Amino acid sequence: MQTSAALQRIQPSATLAMTSRVLEMKRAGIDVIGLGAGEPDFDTPDFVKEAAIAAIRAGMTKYTNVDGTPELKEAIVAKYKRDNALDYATSQISVNAGGKHTLFNAFCATIDSGDEVIIPAPYWVSYPDVVEFAGGKPVFVAAGADQNYKLKPEQLEAAITARTKWVVLNSPSNPTGAAYSEAELKALGGVLERHPHVLIYADDMYEHILYDGFEFRTIAQVCPSLYDRTLTANGVSKAYAMTGWRIGYAGGPAWLIRAMSKLQSQSTSNPCSISQAASVAALNGDQSFLKERVAAFQGRRDLVVSMLNQINGMNCPRPEGAFYVYPEFSALIGKTTPKGTLIDSDEAMINYLLEDARVAAVHGAAFGLSPALRISYATSDAVLTQACERIQEACAALR
């Protein structure tokens, strides 16, 4: 028997594959440090957990509206108004089983065979696979360390064709942590204003994890002319440490929200009712805890960037947000490990680090720009220090 052509067009998630590999090694008793998972190490706030417990006790365990309860949609509307100065009606809000589900619904509801989607590289691993599953064509635009991993207006202009259906803007970025300033978004918006057939997918999942006073902006906010063709996507996973609760959401044009709801009605139906109740509490509750957590992430960022930049042949830009670094190491390609293995790709490098240094990262090829690594610093200072020391030693041993 053979699987569908659509399924054969996609690959398993590289980040989840590395996470599974690390778990297997740990179960086998191997001392390995996992820096591959994109998951905060903080716990879900207690007031959010209490709201979920109260929902269970109140019997909120039945089906809900397909794409979100009225209460959660109202909380999301208030969040967009409060944080982003964006006005949406509840009919313009979609609630999904995580950010990946939001992406899947949006693309599968709109992409026809041959439609193009512009994706700046490096990119989150799921963007191109969902495009290809839907029958579209990913159009990659390289934005390397020399431009701080951010798309330039002239690159966007050159990539747009008559077949372009979407452009993806992820800020702060997974995998690089790079974030677009208001001026940078306005410059990109100026290009998109000239191409009214292009939809914009604004992935703001790491909105609240920003450093050094960087002020978050999203493109529909700074370019109101693009509001009617922008899907502004977010979720509770990263800011509120609710990855396992599986709630993503988006605000956008009502026609697109209806299309996404139609697809969801024949796939997952509603997201978990208890998770939705918890998300209402997260969005409406006291947000002050975020400052403490962001301060901890910033200290970790500074630690990791400093230690990685001490390695000869490795260049690690300082990200504006999220909890990843994306060091490039082109100067190390062609070197040989103590066991005689040639480092001829970033996949060879991560295998070397995993097998010899017992540190797990994700290879840059999975994110579309090599040679590089994605390292998540969502763990303690002590663990990060030990991991970076192991990486330093392993790189120093290359010849």
C-alpha positions as CSV (number, residue, x, y, z in Angstrom):
1,M,0.0,0.0,0.0
2,Q,1.1,3.6,-0.7
3,T,0.4,6.8,1.2
4,S,-1.1,9.8,-0.6
5,A,0.9,12.1,-2.9
6,A,0.2,15.0,-0.5
7,L,1.8,13.1,2.4
8,Q,4.8,12.1,0.3
9,R,5.5,15.8,-0.3
10,I,6.3,16.5,3.3
11,Q,9.0,15.5,5.8
12,P,8.7,14.7,9.5
13,S,9.6,17.7,11.7
14,A,13.3,17.9,12.3
15,T,12.9,19.5,15.7
16,L,10.5,16.9,17.0
17,A,12.8,14.2,15.6
18,M,15.8,15.5,17.5
19,T,13.6,15.8,20.7
20,S,12.6,12.1,20.3
21,R,16.3,11.1,19.8
22,V,17.3,12.9,23.0
23,L,14.6,11.3,25.0
24,E,15.6,7.9,23.8
25,M,19.3,8.6,24.8
26,K,18.2,9.8,28.2
27,R,16.0,6.7,28.7
28,A,19.1,4.6,27.9
29,G,21.0,6.4,30.7
30,I,23.2,8.6,28.5
31,D,24.2,12.0,29.8
32,V,23.0,14.3,27.0
33,I,22.0,17.9,27.1
34,G,19.0,18.7,24.8
35,L,19.0,22.2,23.3
36,G,16.7,21.3,20.4
37,A,13.2,21.7,21.7
38,G,11.4,25.0,21.3
39,E,9.7,24.9,24.6
40,P,10.0,27.2,27.7
41,D,11.4,25.4,30.8
42,F,9.1,27.5,33.0
43,D,5.8,26.0,34.3
44,T,2.4,27.2,33.2
45,P,1.4,30.0,35.7
46,D,-0.6,28.8,38.7
47,F,-3.5,31.1,38.0
48,V,-3.9,29.6,34.6
49,K,-3.8,26.0,36.0
50,E,-6.4,27.0,38.6
51,A,-8.7,28.3,35.9
52,A,-8.4,24.9,34.1
53,I,-9.2,23.0,37.3
54,A,-12.2,25.3,37.9
55,A,-13.4,24.6,34.4
56,I,-13.2,20.9,34.9
57,R,-15.1,21.1,38.2
58,A,-17.8,23.3,36.5
59,G,-18.3,20.6,33.9
60,M,-16.9,22.5,31.0
61,T,-16.0,19.3,29.3
62,K,-18.4,19.3,26.3
63,Y,-18.0,20.3,22.7
64,T,-17.5,24.0,22.1
65,N,-17.9,26.2,19.0
66,V,-15.7,24.7,16.2
67,D,-13.2,27.6,16.2
68,G,-13.3,28.8,19.8
69,T,-15.6,29.7,22.7
70,P,-17.2,33.2,22.7
71,E,-15.3,33.9,26.0
72,L,-11.9,33.0,24.4
73,K,-12.6,34.9,21.3
74,E,-13.5,38.0,23.3
75,A,-10.3,37.6,25.3
76,I,-8.3,37.4,22.0
77,V,-10.1,40.5,20.7
78,A,-9.2,42.4,23.9
79,K,-5.6,41.2,23.6
80,Y,-5.2,42.4,20.0
81,K,-6.6,45.8,21.0
82,R,-4.5,46.1,24.2
83,D,-1.2,44.8,22.8
84,N,-1.3,45.6,19.1
85,A,-3.9,48.4,18.6
86,L,-5.8,46.1,16.2
87,D,-9.6,46.0,16.2
88,Y,-11.2,42.7,15.4
89,A,-14.8,41.4,15.8
90,T,-15.2,37.9,17.2
91,S,-16.2,36.8,13.7
92,Q,-12.6,37.7,12.7
93,I,-11.0,35.4,15.3
94,S,-10.0,31.7,14.8
95,V,-9.0,29.5,17.7
96,N,-7.0,26.3,16.8
97,A,-5.2,23.4,18.3
98,G,-1.8,25.2,18.4
99,G,0.0,27.6,16.1
100,K,0.8,24.8,13.6
101,H,-2.9,24.1,13.3
102,T,-3.6,27.8,12.5
103,L,-0.9,27.7,9.8
104,F,-2.3,24.5,8.4
105,N,-5.9,25.8,8.3
106,A,-4.9,29.1,6.7
107,F,-2.8,27.6,3.9
108,C,-4.9,24.5,3.1
109,A,-8.0,26.7,2.9
110,T,-6.5,29.1,0.4
111,I,-3.7,27.5,-1.6
112,D,-4.3,26.0,-5.0
113,S,-1.9,23.9,-7.0
114,G,1.1,26.0,-8.1
115,D,0.4,28.9,-5.8
116,E,3.6,30.4,-4.4
117,V,4.4,31.3,-0.8
118,I,7.4,33.5,-0.1
119,I,9.3,32.2,2.9
120,P,12.4,34.0,4.2
121,A,15.1,31.6,5.2
122,P,16.0,30.6,7.9
123,Y,12.4,29.6,8.6
124,W,10.3,27.6,11.0
125,V,10.4,24.0,9.8
126,S,6.7,23.7,9.2
127,Y,6.1,26.6,6.8
128,P,7.3,24.9,3.6
129,D,5.9,21.5,4.4
130,V,2.4,22.8,5.0
131,V,2.7,24.8,1.7
132,E,3.7,21.7,-0.2
133,F,1.0,19.5,1.5
134,A,-1.5,22.1,0.2
135,G,-0.1,21.8,-3.3
136,G,1.7,25.1,-3.3
137,K,5.3,26.0,-4.1
138,P,7.5,27.5,-1.3
139,V,9.7,30.3,-2.6
140,F,12.7,30.7,-0.4
141,V,14.5,34.0,0.0
142,A,17.9,33.7,1.9
143,A,18.3,36.2,4.7
144,G,21.7,35.4,6.3
145,A,23.6,36.5,9.3
146,D,25.1,39.4,7.2
147,Q,21.6,41.0,7.2
148,N,20.7,39.9,10.7
149,Y,18.5,37.1,9.3
150,K,15.8,39.6,8.1
151,L,14.2,40.0,4.7
152,K,15.0,43.2,2.8
153,P,12.3,45.1,0.8
154,E,14.2,44.6,-2.5
155,Q,14.4,40.9,-1.9
156,L,10.6,40.7,-1.3
157,E,9.9,42.8,-4.4
158,A,12.1,40.5,-6.5
159,A,10.3,37.3,-5.2
160,I,6.7,38.4,-5.8
161,T,5.1,37.0,-9.0
162,A,1.6,36.8,-10.4
163,R,1.3,33.4,-8.6
164,T,2.3,34.6,-5.2
165,K,-0.5,33.8,-2.7
166,W,1.2,34.5,0.7
167,V,4.3,35.9,2.2
168,V,5.3,34.7,5.7
169,L,6.7,37.1,8.3
170,N,7.8,35.6,11.6
171,S,8.9,38.1,14.2
172,P,10.6,37.4,16.6
173,S,11.8,34.5,14.5
174,N,12.0,30.8,15.1
175,P,14.9,29.8,14.5
176,T,17.0,33.0,14.7
177,G,15.3,35.2,17.3
178,A,15.6,38.2,14.8
179,A,12.7,40.7,15.1
180,Y,11.6,43.4,12.7
181,S,11.5,47.0,13.9
182,E,8.6,49.3,13.0
183,A,10.6,50.9,10.3
184,E,11.6,47.6,8.8
185,L,8.0,46.4,8.7
186,K,6.9,49.7,7.1
187,A,9.5,49.2,4.4
188,L,8.2,45.7,3.7
189,G,4.6,46.9,3.8
190,G,5.4,49.5,1.2
191,V,6.3,46.7,-1.2
192,L,3.2,44.7,-0.3
193,E,1.0,47.7,-0.9
194,R,2.0,47.5,-4.5
195,H,0.9,43.9,-4.8
196,P,-2.8,43.6,-3.6
197,H,-3.1,39.9,-4.6
198,V,-0.6,38.9,-1.8
199,L,-1.8,37.7,1.6
200,I,0.4,38.2,4.6
201,Y,0.9,35.6,7.4
202,A,2.2,37.4,10.4
203,D,3.5,34.8,12.9
204,D,3.8,36.6,16.2
205,M,4.1,33.6,18.5
206,Y,7.1,35.0,20.3
207,E,5.7,38.5,20.7
208,H,6.2,38.8,24.4
209,I,9.8,37.5,24.5
210,L,11.9,40.5,23.5
211,Y,15.1,42.0,24.9
212,D,17.0,45.3,25.4
213,G,13.8,47.4,25.3
214,F,12.9,46.3,21.7
215,E,9.3,47.4,21.0
216,F,7.2,44.8,19.3
217,R,5.1,45.7,16.2
218,T,3.1,43.6,13.8
219,I,2.6,44.5,10.2
220,A,-1.2,45.1,10.2
221,Q,-0.6,47.5,13.0
222,V,2.1,49.6,11.3
223,C,0.6,49.3,7.8
224,P,-3.2,49.6,8.2
225,S,-3.7,49.4,4.4
226,L,-2.7,45.7,4.7
227,Y,-5.2,44.9,7.5
228,D,-7.8,43.3,5.2
229,R,-5.3,40.8,3.8
230,T,-3.2,40.0,6.9
231,L,-3.7,37.0,9.2
232,T,-2.1,37.9,12.5
233,A,-1.3,34.6,14.2
234,N,-0.3,34.0,17.8
235,G,-0.9,31.6,20.7
236,V,-0.4,30.9,24.4
237,S,2.4,28.3,24.0
238,K,5.5,30.4,24.4
239,A,4.7,33.4,26.5
240,Y,2.6,31.5,29.0
241,A,4.6,28.2,28.9
242,M,1.5,26.3,27.7
243,T,3.0,24.2,24.8
244,G,1.1,21.1,25.8
245,W,-2.3,22.9,26.1
246,R,-2.4,23.3,22.3
247,I,-4.1,26.6,21.7
248,G,-3.2,28.9,18.8
249,Y,-5.3,31.7,17.5
250,A,-5.4,34.3,14.7
251,G,-7.2,37.5,13.7
252,G,-7.9,38.3,10.1
253,P,-10.5,39.0,7.4
254,A,-13.8,37.4,8.1
255,W,-13.9,35.5,4.8
256,L,-10.6,33.7,5.7
257,I,-11.7,33.0,9.2
258,R,-14.9,31.4,7.9
259,A,-12.9,29.3,5.4
260,M,-10.6,28.1,8.2
261,S,-13.6,27.2,10.4
262,K,-15.1,25.2,7.6
263,L,-11.9,23.2,7.2
264,Q,-11.6,22.7,11.0
265,S,-15.2,21.5,11.2
266,Q,-14.2,18.5,9.1
267,S,-10.9,17.8,10.8
268,T,-10.3,18.4,14.5
269,S,-13.5,20.2,15.4
270,N,-13.0,22.4,18.5
271,P,-9.8,22.7,20.5
272,C,-9.8,21.3,24.0
273,S,-12.5,23.0,26.1
274,I,-10.4,23.0,29.2
275,S,-7.4,24.5,27.4
276,Q,-9.7,27.2,26.1
277,A,-10.8,28.1,29.6
278,A,-7.2,28.2,30.7
279,S,-6.3,30.5,27.8
280,V,-9.0,32.9,28.7
281,A,-7.4,33.3,32.1
282,A,-3.9,33.6,30.6
283,L,-4.9,36.4,28.2
284,N,-7.1,38.3,30.7
285,G,-5.0,37.8,33.8
286,D,-2.0,39.6,35.3
287,Q,0.8,39.8,32.8
288,S,3.5,41.0,35.2
289,F,5.1,37.6,35.5
290,L,6.3,37.9,31.9
291,K,8.9,40.6,32.8
292,E,10.7,38.2,35.2
293,R,10.7,35.4,32.7
294,V,11.9,37.6,29.9
295,A,14.7,38.9,32.1
296,A,15.8,35.3,32.7
297,F,15.7,34.5,29.0
298,Q,17.8,37.7,28.3
299,G,20.5,36.6,30.7
300,R,20.6,33.2,29.1
301,R,20.8,34.7,25.6
302,D,23.8,36.8,26.7
303,L,25.5,33.8,28.2
304,V,25.1,31.6,25.1
305,V,26.0,34.3,22.6
306,S,29.1,35.2,24.5
307,M,30.3,31.5,24.9
308,L,29.6,30.6,21.3
309,N,31.3,33.6,19.9
310,Q,34.4,32.6,21.8
311,I,34.7,29.6,19.4
312,N,37.0,30.2,16.5
313,G,35.0,29.7,13.3
314,M,31.6,30.3,14.8
315,N,29.6,33.5,14.4
316,C,26.5,33.9,16.6
317,P,24.4,37.0,16.1
318,R,22.7,38.5,19.1
319,P,18.9,38.0,18.7
320,E,16.3,40.6,19.6
321,G,13.8,38.0,20.9
322,A,12.5,34.4,21.2
323,F,14.8,31.9,22.9
324,Y,17.0,30.7,20.1
325,V,20.4,31.5,18.7
326,Y,21.4,30.6,15.2
327,P,25.2,30.5,14.9
328,E,26.7,30.0,11.5
329,F,30.0,28.1,11.2
330,S,31.1,28.1,7.6
331,A,34.7,28.4,8.7
332,L,34.5,25.0,10.4
333,I,33.2,23.1,7.3
334,G,36.0,20.9,5.9
335,K,37.5,20.2,9.3
336,T,37.8,16.7,10.7
337,T,36.8,15.2,14.1
338,P,39.3,13.4,16.4
339,K,37.7,10.1,15.1
340,G,38.4,11.1,11.5
341,T,34.9,12.1,10.4
342,L,34.7,15.0,7.9
343,I,32.5,17.9,8.9
344,D,31.1,18.5,5.5
345,S,27.6,19.8,6.5
346,D,25.7,21.1,9.5
347,E,24.1,17.7,9.8
348,A,27.5,16.2,10.3
349,M,28.2,18.8,12.9
350,I,25.1,18.1,15.0
351,N,25.8,14.4,14.8
352,Y,29.4,15.1,16.0
353,L,28.1,17.2,18.9
354,L,25.5,14.7,19.9
355,E,27.7,11.6,19.7
356,D,31.0,13.1,21.1
357,A,30.0,16.1,23.1
358,R,26.5,14.9,24.2
359,V,24.8,18.1,23.2
360,A,21.7,18.1,21.0
361,A,20.9,21.0,18.6
362,V,19.1,21.1,15.3
363,H,20.9,21.5,12.0
364,G,20.5,24.6,9.9
365,A,19.5,22.7,6.8
366,A,16.1,21.9,8.5
367,F,15.5,25.7,8.6
368,G,16.7,26.4,5.1
369,L,20.0,28.1,5.7
370,S,23.3,26.3,6.2
371,P,25.8,25.8,7.7
372,A,24.3,26.7,11.0
373,L,22.8,25.3,14.2
374,R,19.6,26.2,16.0
375,I,20.1,26.2,19.8
376,S,17.3,26.7,22.2
377,Y,18.4,28.4,25.5
378,A,15.1,27.7,27.3
379,T,16.9,26.0,30.2
380,S,19.0,26.9,33.2
381,D,22.2,28.9,33.2
382,A,24.0,25.9,34.7
383,V,22.9,23.6,32.0
384,L,23.6,26.2,29.3
385,T,27.1,26.8,30.6
386,Q,27.9,23.1,30.6
387,A,26.5,22.7,27.1
388,C,28.5,25.6,25.7
389,E,31.6,24.3,27.3
390,R,31.1,21.0,25.7
391,I,30.5,22.7,22.3
392,Q,33.7,24.8,22.8
393,E,35.7,21.7,23.5
394,A,34.3,19.8,20.6
395,C,35.0,22.6,18.1
396,A,38.5,23.1,19.5
397,A,39.2,19.4,18.9
398,L,38.5,19.8,15.1
399,R,41.5,19.7,12.8
